[in-house]
Amino acid sequence: MPKAAAAKPTKIVNKKDKKDPNKPKRGRSAYMFFAQENRERIQKENPKATFGQIGKLMGEEWQKLSDKDKKPYNDKAAADKERYEKEKADYESK
């Protein structure tokens, strides 16, 4: 007994707004500055670790840092946030 052909549902296409290449990049967090500086070292210490495992190890190291050790990263994040706010204001005023 042959199977009846199932009716194919129509495909709904969502139109996505194109991103403005001049829009300023968001400010990075303190953790992102930490990760950028330490990712290569952690990868060398754990050569067989997967991408997800590297992220987990970095997160564990970040959690172990004291507030004093996190301060330089927090300062960088604050400066980057100020940069973003300034660029955003300039962008929106155009």
MINU-384376 format. One record per atom (N, C-alpha, C, O): chain; x, y, z; residue number from 1; atom name. Coordinates in Angstrom, 1 decimal. Example, Ala and Ser with C-alpha at 12.3 -4.5 7.8 and 13.67 -1.06 7.14 Angstrom:
BEGIN
> A	13.2	-5.7	7.8	1	N;
> A	12.3	-4.5	7.8	1	CA;
> A	13.2	-3.3	7.8	1	C;
> A	14.2	-3.3	8.5	1	O;
> A	12.8	-2.2	7.1	2	N;
> A	13.7	-1.1	7.1	2	CA;
> A	12.9	0.0	7.9	2	C;
> A	13.4	1.1	8.0	2	O;
//
This chain:
BEGIN
> A	0.8	-1.2	0.0	1	N;
> A	0.0	0.0	0.0	1	CA;
> A	0.9	1.2	0.0	1	C;
> A	1.6	1.4	1.0	1	O;
> A	0.8	2.1	-1.0	2	N;
> A	1.7	3.3	-1.1	2	CA;
> A	1.3	4.3	-0.1	2	C;
> A	0.1	4.5	0.2	2	O;
> A	2.3	5.0	0.4	3	N;
> A	2.0	6.1	1.3	3	CA;
> A	1.6	7.3	0.5	3	C;
> A	2.0	7.6	-0.6	3	O;
> A	0.7	8.1	1.1	4	N;
> A	0.2	9.3	0.5	4	CA;
> A	1.2	10.4	0.7	4	C;
> A	1.9	10.4	1.7	4	O;
> A	1.4	11.2	-0.3	5	N;
> A	2.4	12.2	-0.2	5	CA;
> A	2.0	13.3	0.8	5	C;
> A	0.8	13.8	0.7	5	O;
> A	2.8	13.5	1.7	6	N;
> A	2.5	14.5	2.7	6	CA;
> A	2.6	15.9	2.1	6	C;
> A	3.5	16.2	1.3	6	O;
> A	1.7	16.8	2.5	7	N;
> A	1.7	18.1	2.0	7	CA;
> A	2.9	18.9	2.6	7	C;
> A	3.1	18.8	3.9	7	O;
> A	3.7	19.5	1.8	8	N;
> A	4.8	20.2	2.3	8	CA;
> A	4.4	21.6	2.9	8	C;
> A	3.7	22.3	2.2	8	O;
> A	4.8	21.8	4.1	9	N;
> A	4.4	23.1	4.7	9	CA;
> A	5.2	24.3	3.9	9	C;
> A	6.3	24.1	3.5	9	O;
> A	4.5	25.4	3.8	10	N;
> A	5.2	26.5	3.2	10	CA;
> A	6.3	27.1	4.1	10	C;
> A	6.1	27.1	5.3	10	O;
> A	7.3	27.5	3.5	11	N;
> A	8.5	28.0	4.3	11	CA;
> A	8.3	29.5	4.6	11	C;
> A	8.0	30.3	3.7	11	O;
> A	8.4	29.8	5.8	12	N;
> A	8.3	31.2	6.3	12	CA;
> A	9.7	31.8	6.4	12	C;
> A	10.5	31.2	7.1	12	O;
> A	9.9	32.8	5.6	13	N;
> A	11.2	33.5	5.6	13	CA;
> A	11.1	34.7	6.5	13	C;
> A	10.4	35.6	6.2	13	O;
> A	12.0	34.8	7.5	14	N;
> A	12.1	36.0	8.3	14	CA;
> A	13.1	36.9	7.7	14	C;
> A	14.2	36.5	7.4	14	O;
> A	12.6	38.1	7.5	15	N;
> A	13.6	39.1	7.0	15	CA;
> A	14.3	39.7	8.2	15	C;
> A	13.8	40.2	9.1	15	O;
> A	15.6	39.7	8.0	16	N;
> A	16.5	40.2	9.1	16	CA;
> A	17.0	41.5	8.7	16	C;
> A	17.5	41.7	7.5	16	O;
> A	17.0	42.5	9.6	17	N;
> A	17.6	43.8	9.3	17	CA;
> A	19.1	43.7	9.1	17	C;
> A	19.8	42.9	9.8	17	O;
> A	19.6	44.4	8.2	18	N;
> A	21.0	44.4	7.9	18	CA;
> A	21.7	45.2	9.0	18	C;
> A	21.2	46.2	9.4	18	O;
> A	22.9	44.7	9.5	19	N;
> A	23.6	45.3	10.5	19	CA;
> A	24.4	46.5	9.9	19	C;
> A	24.9	46.4	8.8	19	O;
> A	24.4	47.6	10.7	20	N;
> A	25.1	48.8	10.3	20	CA;
> A	26.6	48.6	10.6	20	C;
> A	26.9	48.4	11.8	20	O;
> A	27.5	48.6	9.6	21	N;
> A	28.9	48.3	9.9	21	CA;
> A	29.5	49.5	10.7	21	C;
> A	30.6	49.3	11.3	21	O;
> A	28.9	50.6	10.8	22	N;
> A	29.4	51.8	11.5	22	CA;
> A	29.0	51.8	13.0	22	C;
> A	29.5	52.6	13.8	22	O;
> A	28.1	50.9	13.3	23	N;
> A	27.6	50.9	14.7	23	CA;
> A	28.7	50.5	15.6	23	C;
> A	29.5	49.5	15.3	23	O;
> A	28.9	51.2	16.8	24	N;
> A	30.0	50.9	17.7	24	CA;
> A	29.9	49.5	18.3	24	C;
> A	28.8	49.0	18.6	24	O;
> A	31.0	48.8	18.6	25	N;
> A	31.0	47.5	19.2	25	CA;
> A	30.7	47.7	20.7	25	C;
> A	31.1	48.7	21.3	25	O;
> A	30.0	46.8	21.3	26	N;
> A	29.7	46.8	22.7	26	CA;
> A	31.0	46.8	23.5	26	C;
> A	32.0	46.2	23.1	26	O;
> A	30.9	47.3	24.7	27	N;
> A	32.0	47.3	25.7	27	CA;
> A	32.2	45.8	26.2	27	C;
> A	31.2	45.1	26.4	27	O;
> A	33.5	45.4	26.3	28	N;
> A	33.7	44.1	26.8	28	CA;
> A	33.7	44.1	28.4	28	C;
> A	34.0	45.1	29.0	28	O;
> A	33.4	42.9	28.9	29	N;
> A	33.3	42.8	30.4	29	CA;
> A	34.7	42.5	30.9	29	C;
> A	35.6	42.2	30.2	29	O;
> A	34.9	42.6	32.2	30	N;
> A	36.1	42.3	32.9	30	CA;
> A	36.6	40.9	32.6	30	C;
> A	37.7	40.6	32.3	30	O;
> A	35.6	40.0	32.6	31	N;
> A	35.9	38.6	32.3	31	CA;
> A	36.4	38.4	30.9	31	C;
> A	37.4	37.6	30.7	31	O;
> A	35.9	39.1	30.0	32	N;
> A	36.3	39.0	28.6	32	CA;
> A	37.8	39.5	28.4	32	C;
> A	38.6	38.9	27.7	32	O;
> A	38.2	40.6	29.1	33	N;
> A	39.6	41.0	29.1	33	CA;
> A	40.5	39.9	29.7	33	C;
> A	41.5	39.7	29.2	33	O;
> A	40.0	39.3	30.8	34	N;
> A	40.8	38.2	31.5	34	CA;
> A	40.9	37.1	30.5	34	C;
> A	42.0	36.5	30.4	34	O;
> A	39.8	36.7	29.9	35	N;
> A	39.9	35.5	28.9	35	CA;
> A	40.8	35.8	27.8	35	C;
> A	41.5	34.9	27.4	35	O;
> A	40.8	37.0	27.2	36	N;
> A	41.6	37.3	26.1	36	CA;
> A	43.1	37.2	26.5	36	C;
> A	43.9	36.7	25.7	36	O;
> A	43.5	37.7	27.7	37	N;
> A	44.9	37.6	28.1	37	CA;
> A	45.3	36.2	28.5	37	C;
> A	46.5	35.9	28.4	37	O;
> A	44.4	35.3	29.0	38	N;
> A	44.8	34.0	29.5	38	CA;
> A	44.4	32.8	28.7	38	C;
> A	44.9	31.7	29.0	38	O;
> A	43.7	33.0	27.6	39	N;
> A	43.2	31.8	26.8	39	CA;
> A	44.4	31.1	26.3	39	C;
> A	44.4	29.8	26.3	39	O;
> A	45.4	31.7	25.7	40	N;
> A	46.5	31.1	25.1	40	CA;
> A	47.3	30.2	26.1	40	C;
> A	47.7	29.1	25.8	40	O;
> A	47.5	30.8	27.3	41	N;
> A	48.2	30.1	28.3	41	CA;
> A	47.5	28.9	28.8	41	C;
> A	48.1	27.8	28.9	41	O;
> A	46.2	29.0	28.9	42	N;
> A	45.4	27.8	29.4	42	CA;
> A	45.4	26.8	28.3	42	C;
> A	45.4	25.6	28.6	42	O;
> A	45.3	27.2	27.0	43	N;
> A	45.4	26.2	25.9	43	CA;
> A	46.7	25.4	25.9	43	C;
> A	46.7	24.2	25.7	43	O;
> A	47.8	26.1	26.2	44	N;
> A	49.1	25.5	26.2	44	CA;
> A	49.2	24.5	27.4	44	C;
> A	49.8	23.5	27.3	44	O;
> A	48.6	24.9	28.5	45	N;
> A	48.7	24.0	29.7	45	CA;
> A	47.8	22.8	29.6	45	C;
> A	48.0	21.8	30.2	45	O;
> A	46.7	22.9	28.7	46	N;
> A	45.8	21.8	28.5	46	CA;
> A	45.6	21.6	27.0	46	C;
> A	44.6	21.9	26.5	46	O;
> A	46.6	21.0	26.4	47	N;
> A	46.6	20.9	24.9	47	CA;
> A	45.5	20.0	24.3	47	C;
> A	45.0	20.2	23.2	47	O;
> A	45.0	19.1	25.1	48	N;
> A	43.9	18.2	24.6	48	CA;
> A	42.5	18.7	25.0	48	C;
> A	41.5	18.0	24.7	48	O;
> A	42.4	19.8	25.7	49	N;
> A	41.1	20.3	26.1	49	CA;
> A	40.3	20.8	24.9	49	C;
> A	40.9	21.4	24.0	49	O;
> A	39.0	20.6	25.0	50	N;
> A	38.1	21.1	23.9	50	CA;
> A	37.9	22.6	24.2	50	C;
> A	38.2	23.1	25.2	50	O;
> A	37.2	23.2	23.2	51	N;
> A	36.9	24.6	23.3	51	CA;
> A	36.0	24.9	24.6	51	C;
> A	36.3	25.8	25.3	51	O;
> A	35.0	24.0	24.8	52	N;
> A	34.2	24.1	26.0	52	CA;
> A	34.9	24.0	27.3	52	C;
> A	34.7	24.7	28.3	52	O;
> A	35.8	23.0	27.3	53	N;
> A	36.6	22.8	28.5	53	CA;
> A	37.5	23.9	28.8	53	C;
> A	37.7	24.3	30.0	53	O;
> A	38.1	24.6	27.8	54	N;
> A	38.9	25.7	27.9	54	CA;
> A	38.1	26.8	28.6	54	C;
> A	38.6	27.5	29.6	54	O;
> A	36.9	27.0	28.1	55	N;
> A	36.0	28.1	28.7	55	CA;
> A	35.7	27.8	30.2	55	C;
> A	35.7	28.7	31.0	55	O;
> A	35.5	26.5	30.5	56	N;
> A	35.2	26.1	31.8	56	CA;
> A	36.4	26.4	32.7	56	C;
> A	36.2	26.9	33.9	56	O;
> A	37.6	26.0	32.3	57	N;
> A	38.8	26.3	33.1	57	CA;
> A	39.0	27.7	33.3	57	C;
> A	39.4	28.2	34.4	57	O;
> A	38.8	28.6	32.3	58	N;
> A	39.0	30.0	32.4	58	CA;
> A	37.9	30.5	33.4	58	C;
> A	38.3	31.4	34.3	58	O;
> A	36.7	30.1	33.4	59	N;
> A	35.7	30.5	34.3	59	CA;
> A	36.1	30.1	35.8	59	C;
> A	35.9	30.9	36.7	59	O;
> A	36.6	28.9	35.9	60	N;
> A	37.1	28.5	37.3	60	CA;
> A	38.2	29.4	37.8	60	C;
> A	38.2	29.8	38.9	60	O;
> A	39.2	29.7	36.9	61	N;
> A	40.3	30.6	37.3	61	CA;
> A	39.7	32.0	37.6	61	C;
> A	40.2	32.6	38.6	61	O;
> A	38.8	32.5	36.9	62	N;
> A	38.2	33.8	37.1	62	CA;
> A	37.5	33.8	38.5	62	C;
> A	37.7	34.8	39.2	62	O;
> A	36.8	32.8	38.8	63	N;
> A	36.1	32.7	40.1	63	CA;
> A	37.1	32.7	41.3	63	C;
> A	36.8	33.2	42.4	63	O;
> A	38.3	32.1	41.1	64	N;
> A	39.3	32.0	42.1	64	CA;
> A	40.0	33.3	42.4	64	C;
> A	40.6	33.5	43.5	64	O;
> A	40.0	34.2	41.4	65	N;
> A	40.7	35.5	41.6	65	CA;
> A	40.1	36.3	42.7	65	C;
> A	38.8	36.4	42.8	65	O;
> A	40.9	37.0	43.4	66	N;
> A	40.4	37.9	44.5	66	CA;
> A	40.0	39.2	43.8	66	C;
> A	40.3	39.5	42.6	66	O;
> A	39.3	40.1	44.5	67	N;
> A	38.8	41.4	44.0	67	CA;
> A	40.1	42.2	43.6	67	C;
> A	40.0	43.0	42.6	67	O;
> A	41.1	42.1	44.4	68	N;
> A	42.3	42.8	44.1	68	CA;
> A	42.9	42.4	42.8	68	C;
> A	43.4	43.2	42.0	68	O;
> A	42.9	41.1	42.5	69	N;
> A	43.4	40.6	41.2	69	CA;
> A	42.5	40.9	40.0	69	C;
> A	43.0	41.0	38.9	69	O;
> A	41.2	41.1	40.3	70	N;
> A	40.3	41.4	39.2	70	CA;
> A	40.3	42.9	38.9	70	C;
> A	39.8	43.3	37.8	70	O;
> A	40.8	43.7	39.8	71	N;
> A	40.8	45.1	39.6	71	CA;
> A	41.3	45.6	38.3	71	C;
> A	40.6	46.5	37.6	71	O;
> A	42.5	45.2	37.8	72	N;
> A	42.9	45.7	36.5	72	CA;
> A	41.9	45.4	35.3	72	C;
> A	41.7	46.2	34.4	72	O;
> A	41.3	44.2	35.4	73	N;
> A	40.3	43.8	34.4	73	CA;
> A	39.0	44.7	34.5	73	C;
> A	38.4	45.1	33.5	73	O;
> A	38.6	44.9	35.8	74	N;
> A	37.5	45.8	36.0	74	CA;
> A	37.7	47.2	35.5	74	C;
> A	36.8	47.9	35.0	74	O;
> A	39.0	47.7	35.7	75	N;
> A	39.3	49.0	35.2	75	CA;
> A	39.3	49.1	33.7	75	C;
> A	38.8	50.1	33.1	75	O;
> A	39.8	48.1	33.1	76	N;
> A	39.7	48.0	31.6	76	CA;
> A	38.3	48.0	31.1	76	C;
> A	37.9	48.6	30.1	76	O;
> A	37.5	47.2	31.8	77	N;
> A	36.1	47.1	31.4	77	CA;
> A	35.3	48.5	31.6	77	C;
> A	34.5	48.8	30.7	77	O;
> A	35.7	49.2	32.6	78	N;
> A	35.0	50.5	32.9	78	CA;
> A	35.5	51.5	31.8	78	C;
> A	34.7	52.2	31.2	78	O;
> A	36.8	51.4	31.4	79	N;
> A	37.3	52.3	30.3	79	CA;
> A	36.6	52.0	29.0	79	C;
> A	36.3	52.8	28.2	79	O;
> A	36.4	50.7	28.7	80	N;
> A	35.8	50.2	27.5	80	CA;
> A	34.3	50.6	27.5	80	C;
> A	33.8	50.9	26.4	80	O;
> A	33.7	50.6	28.6	81	N;
> A	32.3	51.0	28.7	81	CA;
> A	32.2	52.5	28.4	81	C;
> A	31.2	52.9	27.6	81	O;
> A	33.1	53.3	28.9	82	N;
> A	33.1	54.7	28.6	82	CA;
> A	33.3	55.0	27.1	82	C;
> A	32.6	55.8	26.5	82	O;
> A	34.2	54.2	26.5	83	N;
> A	34.5	54.3	25.1	83	CA;
> A	33.2	54.0	24.3	83	C;
> A	32.8	54.7	23.4	83	O;
> A	32.5	52.9	24.7	84	N;
> A	31.3	52.5	24.0	84	CA;
> A	30.2	53.6	24.1	84	C;
> A	29.6	53.9	23.1	84	O;
> A	30.0	54.1	25.3	85	N;
> A	29.0	55.1	25.6	85	CA;
> A	29.3	56.3	24.7	85	C;
> A	28.3	56.9	24.1	85	O;
> A	30.5	56.8	24.6	86	N;
> A	30.9	57.9	23.8	86	CA;
> A	30.6	57.7	22.3	86	C;
> A	30.0	58.5	21.6	86	O;
> A	31.1	56.5	21.8	87	N;
> A	30.9	56.2	20.4	87	CA;
> A	29.4	56.0	20.1	87	C;
> A	29.0	56.4	19.0	87	O;
> A	28.7	55.5	21.1	88	N;
> A	27.2	55.3	20.8	88	CA;
> A	26.5	56.6	20.7	88	C;
> A	25.7	56.8	19.9	88	O;
> A	26.9	57.6	21.6	89	N;
> A	26.3	58.9	21.6	89	CA;
> A	26.6	59.6	20.2	89	C;
> A	25.8	60.2	19.6	89	O;
> A	27.9	59.5	19.8	90	N;
> A	28.3	60.1	18.5	90	CA;
> A	27.5	59.4	17.4	90	C;
> A	27.1	60.1	16.4	90	O;
> A	27.3	58.1	17.4	91	N;
> A	26.7	57.3	16.4	91	CA;
> A	25.2	57.7	16.3	91	C;
> A	24.6	57.9	15.2	91	O;
> A	24.5	57.9	17.5	92	N;
> A	23.1	58.2	17.5	92	CA;
> A	22.8	59.6	17.1	92	C;
> A	21.7	60.0	16.7	92	O;
> A	23.8	60.5	17.3	93	N;
> A	23.6	61.9	17.0	93	CA;
> A	23.7	62.2	15.5	93	C;
> A	23.4	63.3	15.0	93	O;
> A	24.2	61.2	14.7	94	N;
> A	24.3	61.4	13.2	94	CA;
> A	23.0	61.2	12.5	94	C;
> A	22.9	61.3	11.3	94	O;
//
